[in-house]
């Protein structure tokens, strides 16, 4: 599943290629990928045709494109096209001459620009992702809705419930610490709770926990402020390195807007390394093997030496 760095790689690519351009045609070969747009294909098309994409914004794994009927107007936009990649969704910028992908679901054409391809294609093999047009509402804190260029204090109603992510300039560490202390749950469960902090998926949670030397079942009510700072700093560092590498890719399902796979998977320290030596312990001349444990119908990877299980673990 694409995680925050993958989605941010896509956001930056889309910002470059489609921001400021007008949608000139809309094709929906597979309506299942706009099922969240309750009024159907014709309404979806009608809401998009002739509108201009003002920006490409992200909070957590949600992407949205604020839309305007008059790009020269200073009026605040009221609607946005929202994209969620789900398990296997891809947003690809292509020229119209490129053959259609096998799992092409939605195709948008844009006003011509000499240096840019004409089409944005939503491709989704597993059909867990999708697109829909929705209303924008003011953010609860009056700050920008997410990472983007415009700084609009607006967010799609469907994304308003999720917390800010660690790469968001307006992320509130103190507020998160107080929420950790108020919860009685395990640390990894809290990191995966999108209402607390968004964008940290299973891979990056394991990597951040390894970097911070913390066990995934550490009770959140025992977290001191330096502990919260350490785990969020680790998450930021891991995701920033992944972002620089173009994201984490294990197969052909995740690609960026130009169809290139990420490479951060080659640099993972814990996730997927069951039975292999812990790099940190090995540097200290110690022998410790990364283990895999079942967690929330998924897997958690950790070093038993530098991430020991606490006595009061919340599994």
N, C-alpha and C positions, 0 to 999 in steps of 0.2 A: 504494500500500500504506500502511495506517495506520502511523505511526511513533510513537516514544515519547510525544511530547506529545499526539497524538491518543488514545493508549491511556490516558494519565493523565487527560485530560478525561473519558473514559468512566468510569474508575475513580471519580473524584470524584462524578460523577453517580449512579453505582450505589450508592456509599456512602450518599448522601443518601436514595435511594429504597428500597433493599432490605435494607440491614443491619438486623439485629434482627427480620426478618420470617420467617415459617415458610412453606415450600413446601407448597401444598395440592393441586396437580395438575401433571402433567407430560404434555405431548403432543409427539410426535416425528413430524411430517408427512413428514420426509425423513431416514431413518436414515443416509444418507451423512455427515451432519454430526456424527454421534457414532461414526464408524468407529474412532476411537482408543479408544473404550470397548469393549474386545474381547469382553465377555460379552453385548453386545447391548442392545436396547431395554428389555426387561423388567427386566434387572439395573440398567440406568441409572435407570429410573423408581423401582425399589425402593430404591436408594441415596439418592434425593432426597426422596421423599415423607415428610412429617412432620419433616424436618430444618429447623433454623433457621440462617440465614446470619449468622455472627458478625462478619464483616468483609469488606472487599473489598481485596485486596492485589495489588500489581504489582511485578514485577521485569522490566526491559526491556519487551518486548511481551507477556509472559505476565500474565494476570489469573487470580486464583483467589479462591474464596469458601470459607473454612473453615466446616465444617458441624458442628452439634451436635444430638444427639437430645434434649438437655435443656439449654436455654439458661440455666437457673438454676444449673447445675452449674459448679464451678470447674475441672473436669477439662480437660486439654489436648485439643483436637480431634485426631482421627486421620485424617480424610478432608477432601477439598475438591473442589468443582466447579471445573474448570479451563476457561478460555476462551482461545482464540487466534483473533484476527480474520483471520489470513491476508491475502489480497489485498483482500477486499471485505466481510469480515464486519462486521455491525452488531449491537449490543445495544441494543434499544429498549424503553423503559418506556412501556407503553400501557394505556389502559383497555380492558376486554374488549369494549366496544361498537365500538371502532375496527375497520374492515375489515382482514382479514388481508393482509399484504404479499405480493406476487407470489412472492418468493423466501423465504418463511417456512420455516424448517427445524426449529426447536424453540421450544416455548412453555411457560413456567412461570407458574403462578398462585401468588399469595402471600396470606397472611392479610390481612384488610382493615385498612386504616388510613385515617382520614378524609381526610388530605391527600395521599394517594398513589394512583396508578393500580395496578390489580391484577396486571398481567402484565409479564413480561420476555420479549421475543421476540428470538430469534437469527435474523437475516436474512442470507443469503449468496448473492450472485449467482453467484460463481465456484467456490464450494465448496472453497476451499483452507483455510479455517478450520474450527473445530469446537469441540465441548464434550466433556468426559469427566470421570468421577469417579475420583479416585486417592488414594493414601496420602500423608500428610504425613510428612516426615522432618526431623530436627534440621538446622539450618544448620551448615556445616563450621566457621564462625567463632564460633558461639554468639550471633550478633547477629540482629536481626529479619530475616525472610525478604525483605522488600521494603517498598515504600511502602504504608502502611496505618495504621489507627488503633490496632490492638491491640498491635503490637510483638511478636507471637509469633515466637520463633526457630525457625520451621518453614517448610518450602518443599516444594512437590510434587516428588516424585522426578524427574519428567521435566524440571524446570526447574533442578535443582541444579547442572547443569554450566555454566550461563551466569554471566558475571561481573555484578557490580553495575553499575548505570548511573550516569552523572554527576549525576543529580538525587537519588540515594539518599544520605541523611544519613550512611550508613556507608561510602560509597565511599572506597577506599584509594588515594590518588594515588601514594604512594611504591611500593606494590606494582605498580601499573600501569607506572610508570616502569621498574622493574627488568625487567618482562616485555617492554616495548618494547626495552630494551637487549639482552635475550637473544635476540630474534628477528632474523632477517635477512629483512626484508620491507619493502614500501612502507607509508607511514603510513596511507593510506586503507584498504588491505587490513587493517591492524591495527585501525583504528577500526571496521571492519565485522565483525571477528571477535568473535562473541558470547561466546566463552569468555574473552576478554580484558576487554572492556567491552561491556555490552549496551545495546540501545535506540537506537544511532546508526545510522540507515539512510542510504541514498544521498543523499537531499535534504539532511539536516542535516549529513552529513559534508562535502559540498561547501560548505555555508554556513559551517561552522566553519573549514574550511581557508582560505576566503576571508577571514574575519574575522581569522585568525591569520597571514595572509600566508605560508602554507606550501603547497608543491606536494604533490600527492597521492602522488607517488612518492619522497618524502623517505625515505631509509633509516632504519628505526627504530633501528638500532644507533648512529646518529650523534646521536640525540636527547639533549640535555642536560636536566637537571631543569627549568630555566626554560622550555625548549621544550615539555616535557610539560605543565607548568603552563599554558602559553599556549593550547595546543590544547584542553585540557579546560575551561579557563575560557571559551574561545570557544564550545565545544559547549554548556556550561551556559547561557551567555547567550542563544544562539540558540534553544535549546529552551525556556527560560523565557519569552522573548518570544512564541514560538509558542503556548505554554501559555496565556499571558494573552490571546492572540487567538483561542483555541479550536481551535488546530491548523491544519495545512496542508490545504487542500482544492482539488483540481483538477477534480473532477466530483462527481456525486451519490452516488458509492460510499462516501465517508466522511461520516458524520454522527454527532453525539453522541447521547446517550441520549434526547434530546428531538427528534431529527430535524433539528437545525440544523447547517449546514455551517460549517467553520472558514474563517478569512479570512487566515491568515498568508501564503498564496501571493502576496498582493499586495505583500508586503514582502521578497521574496527578493532577495538581492544577486548571486548567481551562478547557482544552479540554474535551468535553463530560459531563460537570458538570452543564448543564442548570438547573436552578431552585434550585440549592444547594448553601449553604452559602460559601462565600469567606473565605478560611482558614485564610488569613492574617488579614482581617477585624475582623473576629471572635476572633482572639487572642488579638485584641485591644479593644474588647468589643463592636464592631460596628456590625450592621446588614446590610449586603449587599449580594445580590443574583447574582450569575453568570448568565449572559444572553447569548443567542445565536442570531447571526445576519447573514443574508445571505451575502456571500462574494465570488465573482468569481465562482458562481454556486456551492459553498461549504458553509461551516459554519465557523464562527469565534466566539470564546467564550471569554468573558472578564468580569471583575468586573467593574460595572459602577461607583463605588466610587474611587478605586485606579487606574483605567484606564479611566479617563473621556475623552469624545470626544472633540477634539480641535475645536475651532471656524472656523479655516481654513482647516478643514478635507478634505483629498483627498480620496474619497470613490471609 
